[in-house]
Amino acid sequence: MSCSYADGLSPYDHKGLLGLPEQFDTSDKIEEKCKLLTQWILESRHVVFHTGAGISTAAGIPDFRGPNGVWTLEKQGVKPNINVAFNDDGYAKFIVSQNIDGLHLRSGLNRQSIAELHGNMFTEQCATCKRQFIRYSATTSVGQKQLGTTCPGSQISRRGCRGKLIDTILDWEASLPEDDLVMADYHSCVADLSIALGTTLQIVPSGNLPTFTKKYGGRLVIINLQPTKHDKKADLIIHSYVDEVLIKIMKCLQLDIPQYTEDLDPTKRKNIEIVEWNYLRVNVVDMKNMFNAHTKKFKQIKLEKKLKRKNEDEFKKEEKKCKDDHCEEMVKTEVVVVD
Ligand SMILES: [Zn+2]
């Protein structure tokens, strides 16, 4: 993650465990685990990816202003090596990202398929109407500060607004964007497979979301070099570089890896159009309904299992009681016979 981003944040003492040693699975182990994960992806109806800083470094974004940073390379006329893309029409139903570097947005991902819980350097938000818009360049501001520009909302809709634009990058302890958090929550609960990529899952609530999949009967897979907060809950852990695992998975799924192209990158649009970056209400409502139906069904199944267990226990108790009574009866009979 960008050093300048880290510098822009307020001082904070609770950054979680730092400098944990990295672990590496053997290549045979990685191969075997990737095959199993591919099988689980194929079996699943709702796969959600949870991405952290580890995916950006894997995608060739070590930082923003360093010798090989995105902006440094762009200034030199070199195309950044953003070579990992998610296909929102394919196996991934939704992405929950803690990253603020705009990787997913620039890969051409649809807004309806992603929650950006900590903000995005390539988006700005109106402090009044809360609508978000895609920027041409990354903001250097951090902490939802005013950018000195006004809301372009009235230019694209009848909904006039003179609100001030702010950056969307959260500072420590700032509230998470409500819509993004709600959508991330719904998708994580509805998912039957959550895959955490390149995150130690230490930041709350973002880091806890993958465990909601487990809570409602799904599988949790963690791909990370360092141990994570929820390793004990995981059905599968792959200790390897995220890009190496994704390349293997794509190969197993017989899919080509889409290359980065400026044509799909909304920050590189040629015309001066204003592009909104907001959820459609209909999608939020659809997800809410799906969440309600899924959790209701899960609770019902759980209740039925509990009742079944209770009935079985009662039956066993009854059976034991009958046996005991029978034995007692037999003993009495024997006693009578002996007499
Ligand atoms: Zn506005």
Residues whose N, C-alpha, C, O or C-beta is under 5 A from the ligand:
A	BS01	ZN	C126 T128 C129 C151 G153 C161 G163
